[in-house]
Amino acid sequence: MEYNSSLPIYLQAANSIKQDIVTGKLSPGARLPSVRDLAVEYTINPNTVSRVYKELEMEGVCFTRRGMGTFVTEDPERVQQLKEEMAGALIREFLEGMEQLGFSRAQAIGFLEKEQSE
């Protein structure tokens, strides 16, 4: 995983896991890697992984069973909601980038429509 210095590492790791959930790479009810295993996989501190899991749990994206591990939520509505939240973030990022280039929101949407029709 490559890290971006503009966003805390724990949020980047959490976003990576969320991406895996909404794309189906991690199925509902799937067990997430142990704190130690994910720390090795992402080359981050185990305390950071614990923070990632706490964040995901607070967001309702996963749950922890003591002594068994951390698991992906089994709530399909929460997964759909997460997918829509992530889509909204991508759209806002796109619109902000287009605005920085000097385009209005309407022009940016026009670019999307043009791209879709090609």
N, CA, C and O atoms as a GROMACS GRO file, in nm:
protein
  472
    1MET      N    1   0.084  -0.117   0.000
    1MET     CA    2   0.000   0.000   0.000
    1MET      C    3   0.088   0.124   0.000
    1MET      O    4   0.181   0.135   0.080
    2GLU      N    5   0.060   0.218  -0.090
    2GLU     CA    6   0.134   0.344  -0.095
    2GLU      C    7   0.058   0.448  -0.015
    2GLU      O    8  -0.064   0.458  -0.027
    3TYR      N    9   0.129   0.524   0.066
    3TYR     CA   10   0.065   0.621   0.153
    3TYR      C   11   0.077   0.762   0.099
    3TYR      O   12   0.175   0.797   0.033
    4ASN      N   13  -0.025   0.842   0.127
    4ASN     CA   14  -0.034   0.981   0.087
    4ASN      C   15  -0.014   1.065   0.212
    4ASN      O   16  -0.086   1.046   0.310
    5SER      N   17   0.080   1.156   0.211
    5SER     CA   18   0.112   1.233   0.331
    5SER      C   19   0.002   1.332   0.371
    5SER      O   20   0.007   1.387   0.481
    6SER      N   21  -0.096   1.355   0.285
    6SER     CA   22  -0.201   1.452   0.317
    6SER      C   23  -0.313   1.393   0.403
    6SER      O   24  -0.400   1.467   0.449
    7LEU      N   25  -0.312   1.263   0.426
    7LEU     CA   26  -0.416   1.197   0.504
    7LEU      C   27  -0.351   1.103   0.605
    7LEU      O   28  -0.258   1.031   0.570
    8PRO      N   29  -0.398   1.103   0.731
    8PRO     CA   30  -0.337   1.013   0.830
    8PRO      C   31  -0.337   0.867   0.782
    8PRO      O   32  -0.430   0.822   0.715
    9ILE      N   33  -0.233   0.795   0.819
    9ILE     CA   34  -0.217   0.656   0.775
    9ILE      C   35  -0.334   0.570   0.818
    9ILE      O   36  -0.379   0.485   0.741
   10TYR      N   37  -0.385   0.590   0.940
   10TYR     CA   38  -0.495   0.504   0.985
   10TYR      C   39  -0.619   0.523   0.899
   10TYR      O   40  -0.693   0.428   0.876
   11LEU      N   41  -0.643   0.647   0.850
   11LEU     CA   42  -0.758   0.670   0.762
   11LEU      C   43  -0.736   0.608   0.624
   11LEU      O   44  -0.829   0.558   0.562
   12GLN      N   45  -0.612   0.613   0.577
   12GLN     CA   46  -0.581   0.551   0.448
   12GLN      C   47  -0.601   0.400   0.456
   12GLN      O   48  -0.655   0.339   0.363
   13ALA      N   49  -0.557   0.339   0.564
   13ALA     CA   50  -0.575   0.195   0.581
   13ALA      C   51  -0.723   0.161   0.594
   13ALA      O   52  -0.770   0.063   0.536
   14ALA      N   53  -0.797   0.242   0.670
   14ALA     CA   54  -0.942   0.219   0.684
   14ALA      C   55  -1.011   0.231   0.549
   14ALA      O   56  -1.099   0.151   0.517
   15ASN      N   57  -0.972   0.331   0.470
   15ASN     CA   58  -1.032   0.348   0.338
   15ASN      C   59  -1.002   0.230   0.246
   15ASN      O   60  -1.086   0.190   0.166
   16SER      N   61  -0.883   0.175   0.259
   16SER     CA   62  -0.846   0.058   0.179
   16SER      C   63  -0.935  -0.061   0.213
   16SER      O   64  -0.981  -0.133   0.124
   17ILE      N   65  -0.960  -0.081   0.341
   17ILE     CA   66  -1.048  -0.191   0.383
   17ILE      C   67  -1.191  -0.166   0.337
   17ILE      O   68  -1.258  -0.258   0.290
   18LYS      N   69  -1.237  -0.041   0.349
   18LYS     CA   70  -1.372  -0.007   0.302
   18LYS      C   71  -1.385  -0.036   0.152
   18LYS      O   72  -1.486  -0.089   0.107
   19GLN      N   73  -1.282  -0.001   0.077
   19GLN     CA   74  -1.281  -0.027  -0.068
   19GLN      C   75  -1.296  -0.177  -0.094
   19GLN      O   76  -1.371  -0.218  -0.181
   20ASP      N   77  -1.223  -0.257  -0.018
   20ASP     CA   78  -1.231  -0.402  -0.034
   20ASP      C   79  -1.370  -0.454   0.002
   20ASP      O   80  -1.416  -0.553  -0.056
   21ILE      N   81  -1.437  -0.390   0.096
   21ILE     CA   82  -1.572  -0.432   0.135
   21ILE      C   83  -1.672  -0.398   0.025
   21ILE      O   84  -1.752  -0.483  -0.014
   22VAL      N   85  -1.670  -0.273  -0.024
   22VAL     CA   86  -1.772  -0.233  -0.122
   22VAL      C   87  -1.752  -0.299  -0.258
   22VAL      O   88  -1.847  -0.313  -0.335
   23THR      N   89  -1.629  -0.339  -0.289
   23THR     CA   90  -1.605  -0.406  -0.417
   23THR      C   91  -1.626  -0.556  -0.409
   23THR      O   92  -1.620  -0.626  -0.510
   24GLY      N   93  -1.650  -0.606  -0.287
   24GLY     CA   94  -1.676  -0.749  -0.271
   24GLY      C   95  -1.551  -0.832  -0.248
   24GLY      O   96  -1.560  -0.954  -0.233
   25LYS      N   97  -1.435  -0.768  -0.245
   25LYS     CA   98  -1.312  -0.843  -0.216
   25LYS      C   99  -1.320  -0.902  -0.076
   25LYS      O  100  -1.268  -1.011  -0.050
   26LEU      N  101  -1.384  -0.829   0.015
   26LEU     CA  102  -1.412  -0.879   0.150
   26LEU      C  103  -1.563  -0.899   0.160
   26LEU      O  104  -1.639  -0.802   0.151
   27SER      N  105  -1.606  -1.020   0.180
   27SER     CA  106  -1.748  -1.054   0.184
   27SER      C  107  -1.809  -1.020   0.320
   27SER      O  108  -1.737  -1.012   0.420
   28PRO      N  109  -1.942  -1.000   0.324
   28PRO     CA  110  -2.009  -0.980   0.453
   28PRO      C  111  -1.979  -1.096   0.547
   28PRO      O  112  -1.989  -1.213   0.508
   29GLY      N  113  -1.943  -1.064   0.669
   29GLY     CA  114  -1.911  -1.166   0.768
   29GLY      C  115  -1.770  -1.220   0.761
   29GLY      O  116  -1.729  -1.300   0.845
   30ALA      N  117  -1.693  -1.176   0.660
   30ALA     CA  118  -1.555  -1.225   0.646
   30ALA      C  119  -1.470  -1.177   0.763
   30ALA      O  120  -1.486  -1.066   0.812
   31ARG      N  121  -1.380  -1.263   0.805
   31ARG     CA  122  -1.288  -1.227   0.913
   31ARG      C  123  -1.176  -1.142   0.855
   31ARG      O  124  -1.114  -1.178   0.755
   32LEU      N  125  -1.150  -1.029   0.920
   32LEU     CA  126  -1.039  -0.944   0.879
   32LEU      C  127  -0.910  -1.002   0.935
   32LEU      O  128  -0.912  -1.078   1.032
   33PRO      N  129  -0.797  -0.967   0.874
   33PRO     CA  130  -0.669  -1.016   0.926
   33PRO      C  131  -0.649  -0.973   1.071
   33PRO      O  132  -0.704  -0.872   1.115
   34SER      N  133  -0.570  -1.048   1.144
   34SER     CA  134  -0.538  -1.010   1.281
   34SER      C  135  -0.463  -0.876   1.278
   34SER      O  136  -0.411  -0.835   1.174
   35VAL      N  137  -0.460  -0.810   1.392
   35VAL     CA  138  -0.390  -0.682   1.402
   35VAL      C  139  -0.245  -0.699   1.356
   35VAL      O  140  -0.195  -0.618   1.277
   36ARG      N  141  -0.181  -0.802   1.404
   36ARG     CA  142  -0.041  -0.825   1.369
   36ARG      C  143  -0.025  -0.851   1.218
   36ARG      O  144   0.064  -0.796   1.155
   37ASP      N  145  -0.112  -0.936   1.162
   37ASP     CA  146  -0.102  -0.969   1.019
   37ASP      C  147  -0.125  -0.846   0.931
   37ASP      O  148  -0.055  -0.827   0.832
   38LEU      N  149  -0.224  -0.764   0.966
   38LEU     CA  150  -0.251  -0.646   0.885
   38LEU      C  151  -0.138  -0.544   0.899
   38LEU      O  152  -0.104  -0.476   0.802
   39ALA      N  153  -0.079  -0.535   1.018
   39ALA     CA  154   0.035  -0.445   1.038
   39ALA      C  155   0.150  -0.485   0.946
   39ALA      O  156   0.216  -0.399   0.888
   40VAL      N  157   0.175  -0.614   0.935
   40VAL     CA  158   0.281  -0.662   0.846
   40VAL      C  159   0.244  -0.636   0.700
   40VAL      O  160   0.326  -0.588   0.623
   41GLU      N  161   0.119  -0.668   0.664
   41GLU     CA  162   0.074  -0.651   0.525
   41GLU      C  163   0.082  -0.505   0.480
   41GLU      O  164   0.126  -0.477   0.368
   42TYR      N  165   0.041  -0.412   0.566
   42TYR     CA  166   0.040  -0.270   0.531
   42TYR      C  167   0.168  -0.198   0.574
   42TYR      O  168   0.183  -0.078   0.548
   43THR      N  169   0.259  -0.268   0.637
   43THR     CA  170   0.383  -0.211   0.693
   43THR      C  171   0.353  -0.088   0.780
   43THR      O  172   0.409   0.020   0.760
   44ILE      N  173   0.263  -0.108   0.876
   44ILE     CA  174   0.230  -0.003   0.972
   44ILE      C  175   0.236  -0.061   1.113
   44ILE      O  176   0.241  -0.183   1.131
   45ASN      N  177   0.236   0.025   1.211
   45ASN     CA  178   0.243  -0.015   1.351
   45ASN      C  179   0.114  -0.088   1.392
   45ASN      O  180   0.005  -0.047   1.351
   46PRO      N  181   0.125  -0.193   1.472
   46PRO     CA  182   0.004  -0.263   1.519
   46PRO      C  183  -0.094  -0.171   1.593
   46PRO      O  184  -0.215  -0.192   1.585
   47ASN      N  185  -0.043  -0.070   1.664
   47ASN     CA  186  -0.133   0.025   1.730
   47ASN      C  187  -0.217   0.102   1.628
   47ASN      O  188  -0.332   0.136   1.654
   48THR      N  189  -0.158   0.128   1.512
   48THR     CA  190  -0.232   0.196   1.405
   48THR      C  191  -0.343   0.106   1.354
   48THR      O  192  -0.453   0.152   1.326
   49VAL      N  193  -0.314  -0.023   1.340
   49VAL     CA  194  -0.416  -0.118   1.295
   49VAL      C  195  -0.530  -0.124   1.396
   49VAL      O  196  -0.647  -0.128   1.358
   50SER      N  197  -0.497  -0.125   1.524
   50SER     CA  198  -0.601  -0.125   1.628
   50SER      C  199  -0.690  -0.002   1.613
   50SER      O  200  -0.811  -0.010   1.628
   51ARG      N  201  -0.628   0.111   1.584
   51ARG     CA  202  -0.705   0.234   1.563
   51ARG      C  203  -0.793   0.222   1.439
   51ARG      O  204  -0.908   0.268   1.440
   52VAL      N  205  -0.741   0.161   1.333
   52VAL     CA  206  -0.819   0.138   1.211
   52VAL      C  207  -0.943   0.055   1.243
   52VAL      O  208  -1.054   0.091   1.205
   53TYR      N  209  -0.924  -0.054   1.314
   53TYR     CA  210  -1.036  -0.142   1.346
   53TYR      C  211  -1.138  -0.072   1.436
   53TYR      O  212  -1.259  -0.092   1.419
   54LYS      N  213  -1.090   0.009   1.531
   54LYS     CA  214  -1.182   0.085   1.617
   54LYS      C  215  -1.263   0.184   1.534
   54LYS      O  216  -1.383   0.199   1.554
   55GLU      N  217  -1.198   0.250   1.441
   55GLU     CA  218  -1.265   0.346   1.352
   55GLU      C  219  -1.372   0.276   1.269
   55GLU      O  220  -1.485   0.323   1.260
   56LEU      N  221  -1.336   0.164   1.209
   56LEU     CA  222  -1.432   0.089   1.127
   56LEU      C  223  -1.549   0.038   1.210
   56LEU      O  224  -1.663   0.035   1.164
   57GLU      N  225  -1.520  -0.002   1.332
   57GLU     CA  226  -1.626  -0.050   1.420
   57GLU      C  227  -1.720   0.064   1.458
   57GLU      O  228  -1.842   0.045   1.462
   58MET      N  229  -1.665   0.183   1.486
   58MET     CA  230  -1.748   0.299   1.518
   58MET      C  231  -1.838   0.338   1.401
   58MET      O  232  -1.949   0.387   1.421
   59GLU      N  233  -1.789   0.315   1.280
   59GLU     CA  234  -1.866   0.346   1.160
   59GLU      C  235  -1.966   0.237   1.124
   59GLU      O  236  -2.045   0.253   1.030
   60GLY      N  237  -1.963   0.126   1.197
   60GLY     CA  238  -2.056   0.017   1.169
   60GLY      C  239  -2.018  -0.068   1.050
   60GLY      O  240  -2.100  -0.141   0.995
   61VAL      N  241  -1.891  -0.059   1.010
   61VAL     CA  242  -1.842  -0.133   0.894
   61VAL      C  243  -1.794  -0.272   0.934
   61VAL      O  244  -1.792  -0.364   0.851
   62CYS      N  245  -1.756  -0.288   1.059
   62CYS     CA  246  -1.711  -0.417   1.109
   62CYS      C  247  -1.750  -0.432   1.255
   62CYS      O  248  -1.798  -0.338   1.318
   63PHE      N  249  -1.730  -0.550   1.307
   63PHE     CA  250  -1.757  -0.577   1.448
   63PHE      C  251  -1.652  -0.674   1.499
   63PHE      O  252  -1.594  -0.752   1.423
   64THR      N  253  -1.628  -0.669   1.630
   64THR     CA  254  -1.527  -0.754   1.691
   64THR      C  255  -1.593  -0.852   1.787
   64THR      O  256  -1.680  -0.815   1.866
   65ARG      N  257  -1.551  -0.976   1.778
   65ARG     CA  258  -1.593  -1.078   1.874
   65ARG      C  259  -1.469  -1.115   1.955
   65ARG      O  260  -1.370  -1.165   1.901
   66ARG      N  261  -1.477  -1.090   2.081
   66ARG     CA  262  -1.362  -1.112   2.170
   66ARG      C  263  -1.310  -1.255   2.155
   66ARG      O  264  -1.386  -1.352   2.165
   67GLY      N  265  -1.182  -1.265   2.132
   67GLY     CA  266  -1.118  -1.395   2.118
   67GLY      C  267  -1.134  -1.460   1.982
   67GLY      O  268  -1.072  -1.562   1.953
   68MET      N  269  -1.218  -1.400   1.896
   68MET     CA  270  -1.241  -1.458   1.763
   68MET      C  271  -1.187  -1.370   1.651
   68MET      O  272  -1.145  -1.422   1.547
   69GLY      N  273  -1.188  -1.239   1.670
   69GLY     CA  274  -1.137  -1.150   1.568
   69GLY      C  275  -1.235  -1.041   1.529
   69GLY      O  276  -1.337  -1.020   1.595
   70THR      N  277  -1.202  -0.973   1.422
   70THR     CA  278  -1.282  -0.864   1.368
   70THR      C  279  -1.339  -0.909   1.235
   70THR      O  280  -1.269  -0.970   1.154
   71PHE      N  281  -1.466  -0.878   1.213
   71PHE     CA  282  -1.539  -0.927   1.097
   71PHE      C  283  -1.609  -0.813   1.023
   71PHE      O  284  -1.645  -0.712   1.083
   72VAL      N  285  -1.626  -0.832   0.893
   72VAL     CA  286  -1.701  -0.736   0.810
   72VAL      C  287  -1.848  -0.743   0.849
   72VAL      O  288  -1.901  -0.850   0.878
   73THR      N  289  -1.913  -0.628   0.850
   73THR     CA  290  -2.055  -0.624   0.881
   73THR      C  291  -2.134  -0.717   0.789
   73THR      O  292  -2.096  -0.738   0.674
   74GLU      N  293  -2.240  -0.771   0.840
   74GLU     CA  294  -2.327  -0.858   0.760
   74GLU      C  295  -2.451  -0.783   0.715
   74GLU      O  296  -2.543  -0.842   0.659
   75ASP      N  297  -2.455  -0.652   0.739
   75ASP     CA  298  -2.569  -0.567   0.705
   75ASP      C  299  -2.554  -0.513   0.563
   75ASP      O  300  -2.473  -0.423   0.540
   76PRO      N  301  -2.632  -0.566   0.466
   76PRO     CA  302  -2.618  -0.520   0.328
   76PRO      C  303  -2.654  -0.373   0.310
   76PRO      O  304  -2.601  -0.306   0.222
   77GLU      N  305  -2.743  -0.322   0.394
   77GLU     CA  306  -2.779  -0.179   0.385
   77GLU      C  307  -2.662  -0.091   0.424
   77GLU      O  308  -2.641   0.014   0.364
   78ARG      N  309  -2.585  -0.133   0.525
   78ARG     CA  310  -2.468  -0.055   0.567
   78ARG      C  311  -2.361  -0.057   0.458
   78ARG      O  312  -2.294   0.043   0.435
   79VAL      N  313  -2.345  -0.172   0.392
   79VAL     CA  314  -2.247  -0.181   0.283
   79VAL      C  315  -2.289  -0.089   0.168
   79VAL      O  316  -2.205  -0.019   0.111
   80GLN      N  317  -2.418  -0.089   0.134
   80GLN     CA  318  -2.467  -0.002   0.027
   80GLN      C  319  -2.449   0.145   0.066
   80GLN      O  320  -2.409   0.227  -0.017
   81GLN      N  321  -2.478   0.178   0.191
   81GLN     CA  322  -2.461   0.314   0.240
   81GLN      C  323  -2.314   0.355   0.229
   81GLN      O  324  -2.283   0.467   0.188
   82LEU      N  325  -2.225   0.266   0.267
   82LEU     CA  326  -2.081   0.292   0.258
   82LEU      C  327  -2.040   0.317   0.113
   82LEU      O  328  -1.962   0.407   0.084
   83LYS      N  329  -2.093   0.236   0.024
   83LYS     CA  330  -2.063   0.251  -0.119
   83LYS      C  331  -2.107   0.389  -0.168
   83LYS      O  332  -2.034   0.455  -0.242
   84GLU      N  333  -2.226   0.431  -0.127
   84GLU     CA  334  -2.277   0.562  -0.167
   84GLU      C  335  -2.195   0.675  -0.106
   84GLU      O  336  -2.171   0.777  -0.172
   85GLU      N  337  -2.152   0.659   0.019
   85GLU     CA  338  -2.066   0.760   0.083
   85GLU      C  339  -1.934   0.774   0.006
   85GLU      O  340  -1.887   0.885  -0.016
   86MET      N  341  -1.877   0.662  -0.033
   86MET     CA  342  -1.750   0.665  -0.106
   86MET      C  343  -1.768   0.727  -0.244
   86MET      O  344  -1.681   0.800  -0.291
   87ALA      N  345  -1.881   0.697  -0.309
   87ALA     CA  346  -1.909   0.757  -0.439
   87ALA      C  347  -1.924   0.908  -0.425
   87ALA      O  348  -1.873   0.984  -0.508
   88GLY      N  349  -1.994   0.951  -0.321
   88GLY     CA  350  -2.010   1.094  -0.297
   88GLY      C  351  -1.877   1.164  -0.277
   88GLY      O  352  -1.856   1.275  -0.326
   89ALA      N  353  -1.787   1.100  -0.204
   89ALA     CA  354  -1.654   1.157  -0.181
   89ALA      C  355  -1.577   1.171  -0.312
   89ALA      O  356  -1.509   1.271  -0.334
   90LEU      N  357  -1.587   1.071  -0.398
   90LEU     CA  358  -1.520   1.078  -0.528
   90LEU      C  359  -1.576   1.191  -0.613
   90LEU      O  360  -1.502   1.263  -0.680
   91ILE      N  361  -1.707   1.206  -0.611
   91ILE     CA  362  -1.771   1.312  -0.689
   91ILE      C  363  -1.728   1.449  -0.637
   91ILE      O  364  -1.694   1.537  -0.715
   92ARG      N  365  -1.729   1.467  -0.505
   92ARG     CA  366  -1.686   1.595  -0.447
   92ARG      C  367  -1.541   1.626  -0.483
   92ARG      O  368  -1.506   1.739  -0.516
   93GLU      N  369  -1.456   1.523  -0.477
   93GLU     CA  370  -1.315   1.540  -0.513
   93GLU      C  371  -1.300   1.582  -0.659
   93GLU      O  372  -1.222   1.671  -0.692
   94PHE      N  373  -1.377   1.518  -0.747
   94PHE     CA  374  -1.375   1.553  -0.889
   94PHE      C  375  -1.419   1.698  -0.910
   94PHE      O  376  -1.353   1.774  -0.980
   95LEU      N  377  -1.532   1.735  -0.848
   95LEU     CA  378  -1.585   1.870  -0.865
   95LEU      C  379  -1.489   1.975  -0.810
   95LEU      O  380  -1.473   2.081  -0.870
   96GLU      N  381  -1.426   1.947  -0.697
   96GLU     CA  382  -1.327   2.040  -0.641
   96GLU      C  383  -1.208   2.055  -0.735
   96GLU      O  384  -1.158   2.166  -0.755
   97GLY      N  385  -1.163   1.945  -0.792
   97GLY     CA  386  -1.052   1.950  -0.887
   97GLY      C  387  -1.087   2.030  -1.012
   97GLY      O  388  -1.006   2.108  -1.061
   98MET      N  389  -1.207   2.010  -1.062
   98MET     CA  390  -1.252   2.085  -1.180
   98MET      C  391  -1.264   2.234  -1.147
   98MET      O  392  -1.232   2.319  -1.230
   99GLU      N  393  -1.312   2.264  -1.026
   99GLU     CA  394  -1.324   2.404  -0.984
   99GLU      C  395  -1.186   2.469  -0.977
   99GLU      O  396  -1.171   2.585  -1.015
  100GLN      N  397  -1.086   2.396  -0.929
  100GLN     CA  398  -0.950   2.448  -0.923
  100GLN      C  399  -0.895   2.476  -1.062
  100GLN      O  400  -0.809   2.563  -1.080
  101LEU      N  401  -0.946   2.402  -1.161
  101LEU     CA  402  -0.904   2.425  -1.299
  101LEU      C  403  -0.982   2.540  -1.364
  101LEU      O  404  -0.954   2.579  -1.477
  102GLY      N  405  -1.079   2.594  -1.290
  102GLY     CA  406  -1.155   2.707  -1.341
  102GLY      C  407  -1.288   2.672  -1.406
  102GLY      O  408  -1.350   2.758  -1.468
  103PHE      N  409  -1.332   2.548  -1.392
  103PHE     CA  410  -1.459   2.505  -1.450
  103PHE      C  411  -1.571   2.518  -1.349
  103PHE      O  412  -1.551   2.497  -1.229
  104SER      N  413  -1.689   2.553  -1.398
  104SER     CA  414  -1.807   2.556  -1.311
  104SER      C  415  -1.855   2.413  -1.289
  104SER      O  416  -1.812   2.320  -1.358
  105ARG      N  417  -1.946   2.398  -1.194
  105ARG     CA  418  -2.005   2.267  -1.167
  105ARG      C  419  -2.077   2.216  -1.292
  105ARG      O  420  -2.067   2.098  -1.326
  106ALA      N  421  -2.150   2.304  -1.359
  106ALA     CA  422  -2.223   2.266  -1.481
  106ALA      C  423  -2.127   2.220  -1.590
  106ALA      O  424  -2.154   2.123  -1.660
  107GLN      N  425  -2.016   2.290  -1.605
  107GLN     CA  426  -1.917   2.250  -1.705
  107GLN      C  427  -1.856   2.114  -1.671
  107GLN      O  428  -1.836   2.031  -1.759
  108ALA      N  429  -1.828   2.093  -1.544
  108ALA     CA  430  -1.772   1.964  -1.500
  108ALA      C  431  -1.868   1.851  -1.530
  108ALA      O  432  -1.828   1.745  -1.579
  109ILE      N  433  -1.995   1.872  -1.502
  109ILE     CA  434  -2.097   1.771  -1.531
  109ILE      C  435  -2.107   1.749  -1.682
  109ILE      O  436  -2.128   1.637  -1.727
  110GLY      N  437  -2.093   1.857  -1.758
  110GLY     CA  438  -2.092   1.845  -1.904
  110GLY      C  439  -1.979   1.756  -1.953
  110GLY      O  440  -1.998   1.677  -2.045
  111PHE      N  441  -1.861   1.770  -1.892
  111PHE     CA  442  -1.748   1.683  -1.927
  111PHE      C  443  -1.782   1.537  -1.900
  111PHE      O  444  -1.750   1.449  -1.980
  112LEU      N  445  -1.846   1.510  -1.788
  112LEU     CA  446  -1.886   1.373  -1.755
  112LEU      C  447  -1.983   1.317  -1.857
  112LEU      O  448  -1.968   1.204  -1.904
  113GLU      N  449  -2.082   1.398  -1.893
  113GLU     CA  450  -2.182   1.352  -1.991
  113GLU      C  451  -2.117   1.327  -2.126
  113GLU      O  452  -2.150   1.230  -2.194
  114LYS      N  453  -2.025   1.416  -2.166
  114LYS     CA  454  -1.955   1.399  -2.293
  114LYS      C  455  -1.871   1.271  -2.291
  114LYS      O  456  -1.871   1.195  -2.388
  115GLU      N  457  -1.800   1.249  -2.182
  115GLU     CA  458  -1.715   1.130  -2.168
  115GLU      C  459  -1.798   1.003  -2.172
  115GLU      O  460  -1.757   0.902  -2.230
  116GLN      N  461  -1.915   1.007  -2.110
  116GLN     CA  462  -2.002   0.889  -2.106
  116GLN      C  463  -2.057   0.856  -2.245
  116GLN      O  464  -2.076   0.739  -2.278
  117SER      N  465  -2.081   0.958  -2.326
  117SER     CA  466  -2.141   0.934  -2.458
  117SER      C  467  -2.038   0.885  -2.560
  117SER      O  468  -2.075   0.834  -2.666
  118GLU      N  469  -1.911   0.901  -2.530
  118GLU     CA  470  -1.807   0.859  -2.626
  118GLU      C  471  -1.777   0.712  -2.615
  118GLU      O  472  -1.692   0.660  -2.688
   0.00000   0.00000   0.00000
